[in-house]
């Protein structure tokens, strides 16, 4: 017997790229949706903040452990971040959009996460997830997008077994915060200096201006050069990011309406988020979540009424 959930990792104000995906916890059991009871207390998951010195490297860490006696399957919504997942205890499995199962053995890199995917935590399994922020993955590994389509072991990027050795040190630790602190110390020697252009792109806050055009003008470079730099260091283009941020805004508006038990005005959502029409909104929802906006809303209404 298993329970299936759809969720995001809890994300705070430090989440990246420059937007906060609302916290969502959906529990689906065959023909109906309901809240978890009883065994919920045996499934623990929480966000771990990082020290100020690492705030430009990681948005946060995420820990989950399953002591419920049942396999729990969850869906991670897109974050446009690259993640490093450590697995402890019983083997954890990922399932791609193409329904391909992937065994999570000790540690795995994946991202940037541009579409939702499922993962299953059997009884007595644990995961600890490092969420790289902005260009931090490039600063650590010297490349991006290597794990976007197929998850891989981080040792394959460094041509050494340092992450296998790191997992061996983390495995006997019982406290997630101690594991995080150990990982942060491990990271220090590997981090490269930040690129000046990517720092300007990351800190660009003038919403009325085009960041690529502005940074190009400021540095006497062509827009094409800045676009290439953006893709190289972040793992996605500025155009992709703009589309994702528009989707995030729609999510936030829909969840806000659902929290008040009001009827969603889809034309208002389309207008406020800058969609051409409702079909474009539907296309984005199916692209990122594999759900229509109405199905997504249905889950939100169930959550708002549940006594979690």
N, C-alpha and C positions, 0 to 999 in steps of 0.2 A: 504494500500500500504506500502511496506517496502523495504529498501535497504539492501543488504547483502555485507559484507566486510570480507576480511581475513587479519589479522594483527597480529603483535607482539606488546606487550607493548614496547615503546621506551626504549632502554637500552643503558647505557653508559659504560665507561671503568671499572666502579665498578661492573658491572653485574657478576653474578656467576651462575654456577660453572666454573670459570676460562675460560671464553669465551664470546664473544659478538655476539648475534644473530642479523643479519642485520635488520634495520628498514624496514618494509614492509607494504604497505597500498594498498589493492586490493579491488576494488568495483565491484561487480558482479550484474548485473540486467538481470535476465532471460537468453536470448540467447547470450548476448554479455557483454564484459567488458568495462567499461568506467570510467572516473574520476568523482568525485562528483562536482556539481556546485550548486550555489544558496544556498541550504540548508546546504552545507558544512560549511559555516560560523556559522551556528547555532549548529554544533556539535563540541564541544571543547574537546580536550584531550592533556595531556602533562605529562612529567616526572617531579618528584620533588626530588631533591637531598637531601641527609641526611647529618647532621653535621658530622664532623670528628670523634666525640666520638661514633657514631653509625655505622660507615662504615663497621665494622665486623659483624654487626647484620642485617642490611637491605642493599640491593644493591640500592634500590630506592623505591619511592612510585609512583603510577600512578593514575591520576584523569581523568575521562571522564564524560561529561554531554551531554544529548541529548535534544536540544531545536528545532529540525528540523521539528517537526510535523509528523514524520514518525518513525516507529520502525526500528532500525539499528541492524543488526545481524553481528557479527564478529567472527572470529576464532582465538583463542590464540594458537600459536605454542608452542611446548614443551620448557621448560626452565630449567628443573630439579631443580626448586625451589618450596618451599611450599609458598602459598600465602594466605593472610587473606583479604577477600573482605568485605567492608562495602557498603551497598546499601541505598540510600536516595531517597525519592520521589516515583515515580511509580515503581512497582515491576519489578525487573530484573530477567530474566530466564537463566539458563544454560541448555545445551543439551549435554549429554555424547556421547562417541563414539558409544554406543549402541542405540543412539537416544532416550534416556530417559530424559524427561524434569525435571528440578529441580528448585524449587522456591527459590530465594535468598531473605530471610527474615532478614533484618537488617545486619547480618554478617555471614560469612561462611568461613571455612577452606578447602583448597584443595591442595593436593600435596603429594610428589613432582610431578610436572607436567611433565609426561613422554610421553604423546601423546597429539595431538591437540584436542581441544573441542570448541564448539560454545557457545556464550552467546548473548542475545538479550537485547538491551536497548530501551524500549518504550519512547515515548515523555515524557519529564519532569522527566526523571530518571537520577541518578548520581551514580557513583561508585568511591570508593577510595580503592586502592589496596596496601597492604604492602607486599613487596617481601623479604622473609627471605633469608639470605645468608649463604651458607655452613651449619654449625652445629647450627645456631642460633635458629632454631625451637626447637631443642632438649634442648638447654639452657633455653628456655622459658617455654616449656610444659613438658619436661622430657621424651619425646618419639618422634618417627618419624613414617612416613608412615601410620598414623592412618586415614588420609583423602585421601589416594591415590585412592582408588576405589569408595568411597562414600563420598561426601562432608558432613561435619558436623559442628554444631555450636560450637565455641570454649569454651563456658561455660560447655559443656559436658566433656571436658578434665580437667577442674579445679574444678568441682563439686560446683560451685558457679555462681552467676549471674553478675560477674564483667564486662563481655563484653557487656551484655545487658545494664548495667548501663553506660558503656563507650559510646555505641551508642546513648543513650539518651542525653548524654552531647554533643556529636558531631553533632547530628541532627540539632539543631538550628543555628549552625555556617555556615556562607555563604562563608567563605574563606577556600580553600583547604589547604593552608599552615598553617593556624591556627589549623586546624584539625590534620595535621601531627605533629605539635609541641606538641599538647595535647596528642597524642598517644605515642610519644617518652617519655614524662614525665611519662605517665601511665606505660610504660614498665620497667622502671628502677628498681623497687623493685623486679620484677619477674625474672630477668636475673641471671642465675647461672654462676659460674666461668667456664672458658673454660677448657676442657680436654686437657692435655699436648699432647697426641697422635694426637688428631684431629687438634690441632694447627700446629703440624709438618706436617701433611698431607695437610692441607690447604695452608701452606706456601712453600710446596715443589715445586721447580722450575727447577730441573735438568731434562730436557726433555729426555735426553738419558738414564736415569735410571728408574727403576721400583720403584715407591713411596712406595708400600707395602713392597717390599724386603728391601729397604733402611731404612725405619722407623723401621722395625722389627729388622734389624741388629743393628741399633743404640740403641735400647731399650732392646736388649737381649730377644726378644719375638719371637714366631713363626709367620710365615706369616699368618697362620690361625687366630691367635688372632687379628692381625691387620685388616684382612679382616672383622672379626666380629665387631670390633670397628668401622670400616668405615661404614658398613651397619647400625649399631645401631645409630650412631650420625648424619649421613648425610641422611639416608633414601634410599640409593642406594649403590650398590657395586662399587668398583674401575673399574671392568670390564664394568659395565653399563656406567660409566662416560666416559671411553675410547671410547666406541662405539658412544656415543652422541657427543663427541668432534670431532670425525672423520666426523660425519654427519654435524656438524657446519662448519668444514673446507670446505666441499663440497658446502654448501650453500654460503659461502663467495666467493669461486672461481666462482661459477655460476653467482652470482650477479655481480661480477667484470666484467665478460665477457659480461653480458647483458647490463651493463652500457655503454659499448663501442660499442654496436650494432654488436658484432662479433659472429661468429658461434662457438658454444660450441664443443670442442673436448672431447667427453665423455671418450675416452680411456686415455686422459691426466688427467681428473678429477679422474678416477679410480686409475691411477698410483700415482698421487700426494697425494691422501687421504688414500692410503694403502688398497683399496678394492681388493679382489681377482679377481673380474670380474664385468662386467656391471650389471649382474643380482643381485649381492649383493648390489650394489648401489641402484638399483630400489627397492629392498626389504626394505632397510633402509628408503627410502623416503616414501614408503607406510606405513611403521610401524609408523613413526613419524608424518606424515602430511596427510596420506590417499590420497596422490597425487603421480603420477609418476614424475620423474625428468623433462620430457618434458612438462607436464602440469604445473609444478611449474615454469619452465622457461618461458612458455607462459605468465603467469601472470607478471613475472619480466620484460619482454619486453614491455608489456603494460604500466607498471608503469614508466619505463625509458623514454618512449615517451610522457607521459602525462604531462601537465602543471599544477602541483599540487600547 
